[in-house]
Amino acid sequence: MPASGNPATRVAQGALMGAANIVPGVSGGTLALMFGIYERLITAISDGAGSVVRFARGDVRGGIDRLKSIEWGLLLPLAGGALVTVVLLAGLLESGLEDHPEAMAGLFLGLVVASIVVSWRLPNWDGPRLALMAAVGVVLFTALGWQAGPVADPSPLVLFVAGAVAICAMILPGLSGSFLLLMFGMYETILAVIDDRMIGDAVVFGVGAVLGLALFASLLTRLLERHHDTMLAVLIGLMIGSLRVLWPWPNGVGVIGDTADTSIPGTGLEWPPAGDLPVPLLLAAAAFAVVLAVDRLAHNRP
């Protein structure tokens, strides 16, 4: 889809980016790169974050000036399209997680593995970065084995922090907010908040997202500018380690669904019965192929 100023095109782009961010392993930032609007989007987000910081400091005039500098013609249609898609897809994904946890975990596995493959070529690898990636992956894989299950009935503070952390994915191509929520056992909970129209919880999550963006946008942008390849190595390590919460591991199914015995932390890594392999494997392969196809389109974009 070519980048243009047509509002309908922007809404469609936002819808696709929203769909990407709600599926673990797919990044809306990656699609923004594909559409040729990533740098403009980051600038608009940074201007918005800067205005929040200025208002928080009591600099009303400075905050208004920063608000005026935001490219609203780009940001509003993208945000509107993304919001509609998130609301429409939340119920479908929540039902899938409850009724077919193994199949959904297989689907997510394919998405994450493909994202690792796509991201692998981004940094300039050397010995220290490979070691850092491996260390991050091993530590996270081990740590996630001790997650007992999804976070049920989270407190407002947990919702606030989840929003603040997940929003970081907006400025990190290759890492989606849903992927971070899945890692922390909050994915299904947030889907329920959206699908059930739990306004109070949604507001707390949204406030955390806005403030998190204001606090972290400049920091993450600076880190990527100054330590680009090292940061990417860390992110790839996180993606590799996160495979612990996905199919075929029983503990992974427990994290994204309710079928595992979550009373025993650190469940083993036994494989499921052979009869349960075909559907998750097929979905994983299909998801893997789709992500690679989207990546190829991005690189072939004129």
C-alpha positions in Angstrom: 0.0 0.0 0.0 1.7 3.2 -1.0 2.2 6.0 1.5 -0.1 8.9 0.5 -1.9 11.8 2.1 -5.4 10.3 1.5 -7.2 10.0 4.9 -8.9 6.8 3.8 -5.5 5.3 3.1 -4.2 6.4 6.5 -7.2 4.8 8.2 -6.6 1.6 6.3 -2.9 1.7 7.3 -3.8 2.3 10.9 -6.2 -0.6 10.8 -3.5 -2.9 9.6 -1.1 -1.6 12.2 -3.7 -2.1 14.9 -4.3 -5.7 13.8 -0.5 -6.3 13.8 0.0 -4.9 17.3 -2.8 -7.0 18.8 -1.2 -10.3 17.5 1.9 -11.3 19.5 5.0 -11.4 17.4 3.9 -8.9 14.8 4.9 -5.2 15.0 2.9 -2.2 13.9 6.2 -0.4 13.7 7.3 -2.9 11.1 4.2 -2.1 9.0 4.9 1.6 9.4 8.3 1.0 7.9 6.7 -0.8 5.0 4.2 2.0 4.4 7.1 4.6 4.4 5.7 6.6 7.3 7.8 5.3 10.2 10.0 8.4 10.7 7.0 10.8 10.4 5.0 8.6 12.9 7.9 8.6 15.4 8.3 12.4 15.1 4.5 12.9 15.7 4.7 10.6 18.8 7.8 12.3 20.1 6.1 15.7 19.7 3.0 14.4 21.6 5.2 12.9 24.3 7.1 16.2 24.6 3.8 18.1 25.0 2.8 15.8 27.9 6.1 16.4 29.6 5.8 20.2 29.2 2.2 20.2 30.6 3.4 18.0 33.5 6.1 20.6 34.3 3.5 23.4 34.2 4.7 24.8 30.9 1.3 25.3 29.4 2.5 27.5 26.6 5.3 25.2 25.6 2.9 22.2 25.7 0.4 24.0 23.4 3.2 24.9 21.0 4.3 21.2 20.9 0.7 20.1 20.3 0.5 22.5 17.3 3.6 20.9 15.8 2.1 17.4 15.8 1.2 16.1 12.3 -2.4 15.4 13.2 -3.4 14.6 9.6 -1.2 11.6 9.9 -1.7 10.6 13.5 -5.5 10.9 13.9 -6.5 8.6 11.0 -3.8 6.1 11.9 -5.0 6.1 15.5 -8.7 5.8 14.5 -8.1 2.9 12.2 -6.0 1.1 14.8 -8.5 1.6 17.6 -11.4 0.2 15.5 -9.4 -2.9 14.5 -8.3 -3.6 18.1 -11.9 -3.4 19.4 -13.2 -5.7 16.6 -10.4 -8.3 16.9 -10.2 -8.5 20.7 -13.2 -10.7 21.1 -12.2 -13.2 18.4 -8.7 -13.6 19.9 -10.0 -14.0 23.4 -12.4 -16.7 22.3 -9.6 -18.5 20.4 -7.4 -18.4 23.5 -10.1 -19.9 25.7 -11.4 -22.6 23.2 -8.2 -23.5 21.3 -5.2 -22.6 23.4 -2.7 -25.0 21.8 -3.7 -24.0 18.2 -3.4 -20.3 19.1 0.0 -20.9 20.8 1.1 -22.6 17.6 0.0 -19.6 15.5 1.8 -17.2 17.8 4.9 -19.5 17.7 5.1 -19.1 13.9 4.7 -15.3 14.2 7.5 -14.9 16.8 9.9 -17.3 15.0 9.4 -15.4 11.8 9.9 -12.1 13.6 13.2 -13.4 14.9 14.3 -14.4 11.4 13.3 -11.0 10.0 15.0 -9.1 12.8 18.2 -11.2 12.6 19.6 -9.3 9.7 19.0 -5.8 11.2 22.0 -5.5 13.6 25.7 -5.9 12.7 26.6 -9.0 14.6 29.9 -9.5 16.5 31.0 -11.7 19.4 29.8 -9.5 22.3 26.4 -8.9 20.7 25.9 -12.6 20.0 26.8 -13.4 23.6 24.5 -10.7 24.9 21.6 -12.0 22.8 22.2 -15.6 24.0 22.4 -14.5 27.6 19.2 -12.5 27.5 17.4 -15.4 25.7 18.6 -18.0 28.3 17.8 -15.9 31.3 14.3 -15.0 30.0 13.5 -18.6 28.9 14.5 -19.9 32.4 12.6 -17.1 34.2 9.4 -17.6 32.2 9.4 -21.3 33.3 8.4 -20.1 36.8 5.4 -18.1 35.7 2.4 -19.8 37.2 -0.1 -18.6 34.7 -2.0 -15.5 33.4 -2.6 -12.6 35.8 -6.2 -12.7 36.9 -8.0 -9.7 38.2 -5.0 -7.3 38.1 -4.8 -4.3 40.4 -5.0 -0.8 38.9 -1.2 -0.5 39.5 -0.6 -3.6 37.4 -2.8 -2.4 34.6 -1.1 1.0 34.7 2.4 -0.6 34.5 1.2 -3.0 31.7 0.1 -0.1 29.6 3.3 1.8 30.2 5.5 -1.2 29.2 3.4 -2.3 26.2 3.4 1.1 24.6 7.2 0.9 24.1 6.5 -1.5 21.2 5.0 1.5 19.2 8.5 2.8 18.6 10.3 -0.6 18.3 9.8 -2.3 14.9 9.8 -6.1 15.4 8.3 -6.1 18.9 4.6 -5.7 19.4 2.8 -4.5 22.6 0.8 -7.8 22.6 4.0 -9.7 22.5 5.1 -7.9 25.7 1.7 -8.5 27.4 1.9 -12.2 26.5 5.4 -12.4 28.1 4.0 -10.9 31.3 0.9 -13.0 31.5 -1.4 -10.0 30.8 -2.4 -10.7 27.2 -5.7 -12.4 27.8 -6.6 -10.1 30.6 -6.2 -7.0 28.4 -8.2 -8.7 25.6 -11.0 -9.2 28.1 -10.8 -5.5 29.2 -11.3 -4.4 25.6 -13.9 -7.0 24.5 -16.0 -6.6 27.7 -15.9 -2.8 27.6 -14.4 -2.5 31.1 -14.1 1.2 30.9 -12.4 1.8 34.2 -9.7 -0.8 33.6 -9.3 0.5 30.0 -8.8 4.1 31.2 -6.1 3.0 33.7 -4.3 1.0 31.0 -4.6 3.9 28.6 -3.3 6.4 31.1 -0.3 4.1 31.7 0.3 3.9 28.0 0.2 7.7 27.5 2.5 8.4 30.4 4.8 5.5 29.5 5.1 6.9 26.0 5.9 10.3 27.4 8.6 9.0 29.7 10.1 6.3 27.5 9.8 7.6 23.9 12.8 9.9 24.0 14.9 7.4 26.0 14.3 4.5 23.7 14.9 6.6 20.6 18.2 7.8 22.1 19.2 4.3 22.9 18.5 3.1 19.4 20.3 6.0 18.0 23.4 5.5 20.2 23.4 1.8 20.7 21.3 0.6 17.8 22.8 -2.9 17.1 23.2 -3.7 20.8 19.6 -2.8 21.5 18.5 -5.0 18.6 20.5 -7.9 20.0 18.8 -7.5 23.3 15.3 -7.4 21.6 16.1 -10.5 19.6 17.2 -12.3 22.8 13.9 -11.4 24.4 12.0 -12.8 21.4 14.0 -16.1 21.6 13.6 -16.4 25.3 9.9 -15.7 25.0 9.3 -18.9 23.1 9.0 -20.6 26.5 5.4 -19.2 26.8 4.4 -20.6 23.5 3.5 -24.0 22.0 4.6 -26.8 22.4 5.6 -26.2 26.0 2.8 -27.1 28.6 3.7 -24.1 30.7 3.3 -21.9 27.7 -0.2 -23.1 27.1 -0.9 -22.3 30.7 0.3 -18.7 30.2 -2.0 -17.9 27.3 -4.9 -20.1 28.2 -6.5 -21.8 31.2 -5.9 -25.5 30.4 -2.6 -26.1 32.2 -2.1 -27.0 35.8 -0.9 -23.6 37.1 -0.6 -24.7 40.7 2.9 -25.9 40.1 5.3 -23.2 38.9 8.1 -24.3 36.6 6.2 -27.0 34.8 8.3 -29.2 32.5 9.1 -29.0 28.8 7.5 -32.3 27.7 6.1 -32.4 24.2 2.4 -32.9 23.7 1.0 -36.2 22.3 1.6 -36.8 18.6 -2.1 -36.5 17.8 -2.0 -32.9 19.1 0.8 -31.8 16.7 -0.7 -31.3 13.2 -3.0 -28.2 13.8 -0.5 -26.1 15.8 2.3 -27.0 13.4 0.2 -26.0 10.3 -0.9 -22.7 11.9 2.7 -22.0 12.9 3.9 -22.7 9.4 1.2 -20.5 7.9 1.9 -17.6 10.3 5.6 -17.9 9.6 5.0 -17.7 5.8 2.7 -14.6 6.2 5.2 -12.6 8.2 8.0 -13.4 5.7 5.7 -12.4 2.8 4.9 -9.1 4.5 8.6 -8.5 5.1 9.3 -9.2 1.4 6.6 -6.7 0.4 8.3 -4.1 2.7 11.6 -4.6 1.0 10.1 -4.5 -2.5 8.2 -1.3 -1.9 9.3 1.3 -4.3 
